[in-house]
Amino acid sequence: MTAPFPEWPEAGAARPPKPPAGVVVAVGLGIVAVLVLALVVGGGRPTSGAPGLTQAGPLVDWGLPVATLAGRIAALGTVGTLLFAAVLLPGSGRTLPAASRRALRVASGWALAWAVSTVVGALLTLSRLIGVPPASVPASSVGTFVTDLPAGRAAVVVTAAAVVLALVARRCTRALGAALLLAVAVTGLVVPAVLTGHSAAADDHVLAVTTLSVHVVAATAWIGGLLALVVHGRNREDLPPAAGRFSALALACFVASGASGLLSAWLLVGGLPWGADVLGSGYGWLLLGKTAALVVLGAFGWHHRRRTLPLLRAGQPGAFRRFAAVEMVVMLATVALAVALAASPPPAAGAPPAQAGVTGVQPAASTPPTSAVEDMSGHDHGELSVAVLIDETRFHVSAPVPPGARVTVHNSTRTEVTITADDGSFDVVVPGRTLTTFPAPEEPGTYPFTSRHSTSFADVLVVR
């Protein structure tokens, strides 16, 4: 009687066939659809800007989360494949086995995709921030972005790490080298968590960032490790021992990612009781969806330990492969939820205080000298919102800045404008359609400023 699914091939037989290209494309489109739906539910979808502000266009607005998702998946592939080569299939002594060396060559390709996705995402982020198409972004704004803004510096570090991995992984043959490459990849994961995102703006910054870093590393090792196991563990000799090692690692990652994820969410919403103001929001719905996915994945892991791993050790890998493939689809959908969650505004009840001029925080509405509260939502880009916005009619200062902080300025007009303090403490020329920064005064206080180009432009920078 013929088995419905292939088991171990005979000696010299071909490996189990790879999934058809149509199936891979269908899964990819489904993951993007999950991302779009989650952005709509969570409130992170692109919206029309405020009147008078230029916009980069829907291609940039929707392309940014897709590029972010592509970067996350490439990072999963990179870390998971390095984990497979360095940990799940340890070599004898210092030399890596053939399967690990093949995996490292694949990791090089994943790392290159990671680098490209990071560069594209950074360019789209800057394009959306200053409201111009990517091809029209001024070189001066790019320089400001990568040197003065944490999000830009994080993109530079991640790109550099990914390029190093892409160049070195192909030539790596030693176990120590593979372990060092894995450490570089983990560094690339942690840097954005430390410098950017909602947790970087939380009141308890150190705890929030540490918790998020643990969550990102644990989830990436778990999801990426399973992906690498399914793709590369295709030989009789490789899969059972690698799956056994991964099972122990996956359990630790499940506990760490679940606990750190819940703690990170609790810190982000200010530690308040989660009532209707949190769980009833779009952000809360995404949080509940991600938690439900974690529970489902935990059940999958329990099934692996109870059913498919014993069959795998008995020489029957079909059940393991089928179940792991379904598990991977759920995991990738969860990654799409995580991208949408990061792009969605947290509930207002738990939102941290705004500190304009420092990326990683979300500014409040502007308070001009007339004390009229303005709606600056049209130029609100989360951790990249600007401290001073210049439009055709006036300055807009979003919130106080810390002493000595880099104050981010965007001139949305085509006219060169200056920001000139009445006491001479700062005098900055801001060309039209550009992004720039300048250092805030070191002494707390209020600093009225105008423009040499038009005395009708006036506002106050509060340093505290």
N, C-alpha and C positions, 0 to 999 in steps of 0.2 A: 504494500500500500504506500503510495507516494505521500510524503509529508506536505502539508499546505504551504509551508515556508521553508526555505533552505536552511540547513544546519551547517556544521563545519564542512568545508569543501575537502575532497580527498586530496592527497598529496599531488602537487602539480596542477590542481584545478584552479580556475579563476576565482578571485575573491568575490564576495557577494556584490551584486550590481549596485551602482550608485543610484540615488533617486533620479527619476527623469527630470529633465530641465523644466518641463511644464509644471511639475509639482513644486519645484523650488521657486519659480516665478509666482505661482499662485499663493504660496505661503508668504512671500515677500510683499505682495500686494495686500494680502490680508493683514499683515502687521502694520503697514502704512495706514490702512483703513481704521485699525484700532487706534492708532495715534491721532488721526483726524477727529474721530468720534470723541476720544478722551479730551482733546483740546477744546472741543465745543462744550462738553459737559463741565470741564473744570474752569472755563472762562479764560483759557490761555490762547484762544484763537485770535488771529489778527483782527483788529477793528479799524474803522476809519479814523483818521487823525483829526485833531482839533483844527478848526478853520484857520487858514493862513499858514499852516505848516506843510512843508513839502513831504511827500511820502515816497519810499523806495519802490512801492508797487507790490501787488499780491504775489508775484513770483518770488520776491525776496521774503515776504512775510510768511508764506507757506513753505518756502524752500529751507528756511532756517531750522525749523523743527525736524524736517526730514534729514537734513545734513547732520543735525545733532544725533538723530537715531542711527544713521549710518556710521557715525563715529563711535557710538556706543557698541554697536555690533562688531565693528572692526577691532575695538579694544577687547571685547570678549574673545574674539578669535585669536588675537595675539597672546593674551594672558593665558587662555586655556590651552593653546598649543604649546606654549613654553612650559606650562605646568605639566602637561603630558610628557614632554621630553625630559624635563629636569627632575620630576618627582614621581610621576606615576609609572614611568619605565626607567628606573635607575640602572646605570650601566655597571659592569663589573669593574671595580676599581675606578680609574679616572676617565676611562673612555666610554663614550655614549654608544649604545647599540644602534644598529642600522635604522630601526624604526624611529628612534629619537632624532637621528640626523635628518631623516626624511621629514619629520614633523617640524624641525627647525627651519627647513627650507620653506615650508608652507607658512610658518610664523613670519618669515621675512615678507611674504606677500601681504599678509594681514596687517603687518606694521606699516607697510607702504600705504595701504588703504586708510589706515588710521591717520597717518600724517596728512594725506590729501583731504580727508573729511574735516580734519581740524582746521586746515588753512581755509577751506571753503566756508566752514561755519564761522570762522573769525571774520572773514570778509563780508559775509552776509549780515553778521551782527553789527559791524561798523556801518555798513550800508543802511541798515534799518535805523540805526541810531541817528545818523545825520540826515536821513531822508533823501538819499540820492541813489541811483542805480550803481551796482558794483563797479562798472566801467568808469563811472564819473567820480569815484572816491578820490579826493586829493591825496597826494603822497604825504603832505604835512600831517593830515589827519591820521594816516596809517602810522606814521612815526609817533604821534601822540598816543595812539591806541596801544601800541606794543611796548612803549616805554613808561607811560604814566598811569595807565589803567590796569588794575589787577587782572581783568578778564583778558586783556591783550597779552600781558606777561605770561599768564597761564597758557595761552595758546602757543606762545613761543616755546615754552618749556616742553609742553606735550609734543609739539612738532619735532623739536630737536631729539627728544627721547625716542620717538617713533622712527625717525630717520636713522638714528644709531642702531636701533634694533633691526631695521630693514637691511642695513649694510653688513652688520656683523653676524646675524643669525645664520646666514647661509654658510659661513665659514667656520662655524663653531663645531667642534668635535669632542670637547671635554665637558665632563659633568659640572665642574666648577664654573666654566664659562656659561653654561646654560642657566645655572642658578643665578649668576650675576645679571644675565639678561632678564630673567624673571624679576629680579629686584628693580631693574630700570623700568620695566613695564609697570610694576606696582607704583613706582614713583610717579609715572605719568598719569596713573589713575587718581592719586591722592592730591596732586597739585591743584587741579580745578576745584576740588572739594574744599581745600583750605582757603583759596583766594576768592572764589566766586560762589554765587548761589544764595538761596534763602538762609541756609544755616550760618553763612558768614556774616549775616546781619542780625543773628539772634542775640538776645541780651547776654547770655552766658556763652560768649564766643568760643572759648577754648573747648568747653565740653561739647557744644553743638558741632564744631568742626571735627573733633576727635570721633564723636559718635557717627557722623556722616562718613568719615574716612573708613571706619571699620565696616560700616554698612556697604559701601561701594566695593571695597576689596573683597569682602566675604561673598557678596552676590556675584561679582565678576568671576571669582575663582570657582564658585559653584556652577554657574551657567556655562562659563567658558570651558571648564573642565569636562562637563558632560558633552558639550559640542565636540571637543577634541577626541573624547573617548569614542563617540559614535563614528566620527570621520576617520580616525587613525587607528583605532583598536580593532582591526579587521582580520587579524591573524589568530590562529589557534593558540599560539604561544603568548601573544600580547594581551588579548582582551581579558581573560579571567583574572590574572594577577593585577592588572591595571584597574579593573573594575572593583576589585576588593579594596585596593588602597583608596580609590576615589570614594567608595561608600563611607569609609570612616571620615574622610575629609568633608564630604557633602553634609554629613550629620552636623559637624562642627560649624560649617558655613550656614546651614539652615538656622541653627540656634543663634549664631552671631548676627546674621542679617535680619532675622525677625526681631530680636531684642533691640538691636541698634536702630532699626527702622522705626519702631514704635517710640523709642526714647527720643529720636530726632524729631519726629512729628510732635510729640508732647512739648519739647523745648521750643519748637517753632511757633506753636500757637500760644505760647506764653504760660504753659502749665495750667491753663484754666480747665475746669470741668468741661468735658466734651458734650455739650448739649446741642440744641438745634442750630445754634449760631455756627458751630463747627461742622458737625456731621451732616447738617442739612444744606451746607454750601456745596458748590461744585468741587472745591478742593476736598471737602470731606467725602464726597461720593467717590472720587478717585482714590482717596486713602483707604476707604472701605474695599474698593475693588482690588487694590494691590494687596491688602491684608487677606482677602478671600483667596487670591491667587497663591499667596504664600501657604495657606492652609492646604489647598489642593496639591501643591508641590510637595508638601510634607507627607501627604497621603501617598503620593507617587513613590517617594523615597521609602516609605514603610512597605509598599508592595514590592519594590525592588529587593529589599532585604529578605522579605518573607518568601517570595515566589521566583523572581527572575534570576537572582544571583545563584541560588542553588541549581537551577536549570543550566545556567551558564557554566558553572563548575563541572556539571555532568556532561558537558560537550554539546549542549543544545542552546545556541545563542539566539535563535529566532525570536523568542518571546522578549528577551532583553532588548534587542534592537528595535522591535516594533514599539514596545512601551517607551523606550528612551526617545524615539522619534516624536511620539505624541507629547512627551514631557518637554522636549525642546521647543515645540510650537507654543505651548503654554508659557514657557519661560520667556520666549521672545516677545510674546504679547504683553507679558509683565514688564519687560524692558520698555516697550512703547508706552505703557501706563506711567512708568517712572519718568520718562522724558516729558510727557504731558504734565505730570504732577509738578516737576521742577519749573515748567513754564507758566503754571497757573498761580494766581495771587492767593496767598494764605488768607484765612478768614480775618476780617478787620479786627475782631475782638482780640486776636492774638498777635496782630502785626506789631513788629518792633518799631521803636521810635525812629523817625527818619533822620538821616544825617547826610545831607546832600554833599556832593563833592567827593565822596569816597565810594568807589564801586563796591558792590556787595550789599548795598542798602537801597531801600525804595523810598524816594522822597515823598513828602506830603505835598499838599497843594501849596502853591505860591502865595505869599503874603506881601503884596506890594505896599508902598508907603501909604496908600489910601486905606489900608486895612481891609480892602475887599478881598475875599477869598476866591482865588481863581481855580478853574478846573484845568489842570495840566495833564490830564489822562491821555491826551493825544500825543504827548511826547514822553510817556511813561514806559520805560523799557526795563523795569525791575532794577537789577543791580547795576545797569548801565545808564540809568536816568541821569540827566545833566544837572549840575548845580545852578548854572545860569544859562537861561535860554534867551536868545535875542530874536525877536520877530520884526515885522515891518513897523510896529508902533512903539515898542518899548522893551525894557529888560524884564525878565521874570526870574526871581530868585526863589528856589524851591524850599529851602530850609537852612537852619544854621549849619556851620561846618566846624570841625575841630581845629584848634590852633595848628598851623603848619601843614595842614592837609592840602593835597592837590585839588584845586577847585576846577571842575570840568565845565567848559564853556562851549556851547554850540551856537554859531551864528547861522540862522536859517535863511537869512536874506542874501542878496547878491552884492550888498554894499559892505565895504570894510568899516568896522566899528571899533572903537577903543573902550576899554573898561578902566576908568581913571578914578582912583580914590581921591576924595577931597583933601586928605592929609598927605597924599603922595606915597602911601605905603604900597600901592601897586598901580601899574600903568601898563595895560596889555593891549596889543593890537590883534584884532580878530578878523582875518579876511572873510569874505562872504562864502557861505556854504562850506565851512570848515569846522573842525573840532580841535580845541586846544585846551591846555591847562595852565594854571599858574599857582604858586604857593600862597596859601592864606597867611595873613599876619600871624606872628607867634603869640601876640598878646590878645587875650579875650577882649571883646568889646564890639561896638557897632561901627561899621565903616561905610558911610555914605559914598556913593560913587556916581559918576555921570560919564558921558562920552564927549570927547573933543569934537566929534563930528556933528553932534546935535545935543543941545542942552535939555531937550525934552525927554531924552533918555536918562532916567535916574532911578536908583533903587538903593537898598542898604544890604550889605553883607554882614551877617551876624556871626561872630566867632566865639564859640564857647565850648 
